[in-house]
């Protein structure tokens, strides 16, 4: 399940420790 979230927010707080930050226009983070 992948959830687009602003890179401004900590991926570990919203998605979890397994959150991977992908380099994109707005900075998307997907939880694998």
N, CA, C and O atoms as a printed pandas DataFrame, in Angstrom:
     atom_number atom_name residue_name chain_id  residue_number  x_coord  y_coord  z_coord
0              1         N          UNK        A               1    0.846   -1.200    0.000
1              2        CA          UNK        A               1    0.000    0.000    0.000
2              3         C          UNK        A               1    0.881    1.250    0.000
3              4         O          UNK        A               1    1.727    1.435    0.875
4              5         N          UNK        A               2    0.663    2.091   -0.990
5              6        CA          UNK        A               2    1.479    3.303   -1.080
6              7         C          UNK        A               2    0.642    4.543   -0.798
7              8         O          UNK        A               2   -0.420    4.737   -1.390
8              9         N          UNK        A               3    1.128    5.374    0.106
9             10        CA          UNK        A               3    0.380    6.581    0.454
10            11         C          UNK        A               3    1.210    7.836    0.214
11            12         O          UNK        A               3    2.242    8.031    0.855
12            13         N          UNK        A               4    0.760    8.695   -0.715
13            14        CA          UNK        A               4    1.462    9.937   -1.027
14            15         C          UNK        A               4    1.376   10.951    0.112
15            16         O          UNK        A               4    0.284   11.388    0.477
16            17         N          UNK        A               5    2.517   11.321    0.667
17            18        CA          UNK        A               5    2.522   12.278    1.776
18            19         C          UNK        A               5    3.588   13.338    1.530
19            20         O          UNK        A               5    4.621   13.052    0.925
20            21         N          UNK        A               6    3.344   14.541    1.987
21            22        CA          UNK        A               6    4.315   15.619    1.803
22            23         C          UNK        A               6    5.622   15.292    2.509
23            24         O          UNK        A               6    5.625   14.809    3.641
24            25         N          UNK        A               7    6.719   15.559    1.836
25            26        CA          UNK        A               7    8.039   15.237    2.384
26            27         C          UNK        A               7    8.374   16.122    3.577
27            28         O          UNK        A               7    9.348   15.884    4.291
28            29         N          UNK        A               8    7.547   17.149    3.781
29            30        CA          UNK        A               8    7.778   18.059    4.900
30            31         C          UNK        A               8    7.515   17.351    6.225
31            32         O          UNK        A               8    8.054   17.735    7.263
32            33         N          UNK        A               9    6.682   16.317    6.178
33            34        CA          UNK        A               9    6.356   15.570    7.393
34            35         C          UNK        A               9    7.272   14.362    7.522
35            36         O          UNK        A               9    7.582   13.719    6.519
36            37         N          UNK        A              10    7.711   14.039    8.735
37            38        CA          UNK        A              10    8.568   12.885    9.006
38            39         C          UNK        A              10    7.889   11.589    8.580
39            40         O          UNK        A              10    6.808   11.277    9.080
40            41         N          UNK        A              11    8.497   10.821    7.662
41            42        CA          UNK        A              11    7.946    9.572    7.157
42            43         C          UNK        A              11    7.801    8.526    8.255
43            44         O          UNK        A              11    6.938    7.651    8.183
44            45         N          UNK        A              12    8.646    8.626    9.264
45            46        CA          UNK        A              12    8.632    7.646   10.348
46            47         C          UNK        A              12    7.466    7.899   11.294
47            48         O          UNK        A              12    7.046    7.010   12.034
48            49         N          UNK        A              13    6.951    9.119   11.259
49            50        CA          UNK        A              13    5.853    9.480   12.156
50            51         C          UNK        A              13    4.500    9.161   11.533
51            52         O          UNK        A              13    3.561    8.766   12.224
52            53         N          UNK        A              14    4.415    9.340   10.209
53            54        CA          UNK        A              14    3.135    9.155    9.529
54            55         C          UNK        A              14    2.985    7.740    8.969
55            56         O          UNK        A              14    1.909    7.147    9.038
56            57         N          UNK        A              15    4.073    7.209    8.417
57            58        CA          UNK        A              15    3.991    5.910    7.751
58            59         C          UNK        A              15    4.603    4.790    8.578
59            60         O          UNK        A              15    4.089    3.672    8.617
60            61         N          UNK        A              16    5.706    5.111    9.237
61            62        CA          UNK        A              16    6.353    4.080   10.039
62            63         C          UNK        A              16    7.826    3.967    9.689
63            64         O          UNK        A              16    8.306    4.674    8.803
64            65         N          UNK        A              17    8.545    3.095   10.366
65            66        CA          UNK        A              17    9.988    2.906   10.212
66            67         C          UNK        A              17   10.357    2.358    8.834
67            68         O          UNK        A              17   11.504    2.460    8.400
68            69         N          UNK        A              18    9.364    1.773    8.149
69            70        CA          UNK        A              18    9.640    1.167    6.844
70            71         C          UNK        A              18    9.327    2.130    5.703
71            72         O          UNK        A              18    9.247    1.729    4.542
72            73         N          UNK        A              19    9.153    3.403    6.048
73            74        CA          UNK        A              19    8.807    4.410    5.044
74            75         C          UNK        A              19   10.018    4.751    4.180
75            76         O          UNK        A              19   11.110    5.001    4.690
76            77         N          UNK        A              20    9.807    4.757    2.872
77            78        CA          UNK        A              20   10.894    5.086    1.948
78            79         C          UNK        A              20   10.568    6.377    1.206
79            80         O          UNK        A              20    9.516    6.494    0.579
80            81         N          UNK        A              21   11.475    7.336    1.282
81            82        CA          UNK        A              21   11.234    8.623    0.625
82            83         C          UNK        A              21   11.730    8.604   -0.818
83            84         O          UNK        A              21   12.917    8.408   -1.079
84            85         N          UNK        A              22   10.802    8.810   -1.745
85            86        CA          UNK        A              22   11.155    8.814   -3.161
86            87         C          UNK        A              22   11.354   10.244   -3.646
87            88         O          UNK        A              22   10.648   11.157   -3.218
88            89         N          UNK        A              23   12.311   10.429   -4.534
89            90        CA          UNK        A              23   12.591   11.766   -5.053
90            91         C          UNK        A              23   11.583   12.134   -6.134
91            92         O          UNK        A              23   11.603   11.573   -7.230
92            93         N          UNK        A              24   10.700   13.081   -5.817
93            94        CA          UNK        A              24    9.670   13.484   -6.771
94            95         C          UNK        A              24    9.483   14.979   -6.764
95            96         O          UNK        A              24   10.201   15.696   -6.067
96            97         N          UNK        A              25    8.514   15.461   -7.541
97            98        CA          UNK        A              25    8.226   16.887   -7.662
98            99         C          UNK        A              25    7.854   17.505   -6.311
99           100         O          UNK        A              25    8.351   18.571   -5.947
100          101         N          UNK        A              26    6.990   16.833   -5.588
101          102        CA          UNK        A              26    6.552   17.341   -4.288
102          103         C          UNK        A              26    7.192   16.539   -3.163
103          104         O          UNK        A              26    7.053   16.875   -1.987
104          105         N          UNK        A              27    7.892   15.478   -3.539
105          106        CA          UNK        A              27    8.522   14.627   -2.540
106          107         C          UNK        A              27    7.531   13.668   -1.933
107          108         O          UNK        A              27    6.925   13.955   -0.900
108          109         N          UNK        A              28    7.364   12.523   -2.576
109          110        CA          UNK        A              28    6.380   11.556   -2.086
110          111         C          UNK        A              28    7.048   10.493   -1.233
111          112         O          UNK        A              28    8.196   10.125   -1.481
112          113         N          UNK        A              29    6.336    9.999   -0.233
113          114        CA          UNK        A              29    6.876    8.929    0.596
114          115         C          UNK        A              29    5.935    7.731    0.570
115          116         O          UNK        A              29    4.748    7.864    0.866
116          117         N          UNK        A              30    6.462    6.562    0.216
117          118        CA          UNK        A              30    5.621    5.376    0.119
118          119         C          UNK        A              30    5.996    4.354    1.173
119          120         O          UNK        A              30    7.176    4.085    1.398
120          121         N          UNK        A              31    4.988    3.784    1.816
121          122        CA          UNK        A              31    5.233    2.791    2.854
122          123         C          UNK        A              31    5.203    1.396    2.258
123          124         O          UNK        A              31    4.164    0.950    1.770
124          125         N          UNK        A              32    6.349    0.695    2.294
125          126        CA          UNK        A              32    6.429   -0.642    1.699
126          127         C          UNK        A              32    6.152   -1.702    2.761
127          128         O          UNK        A              32    6.172   -2.896    2.462
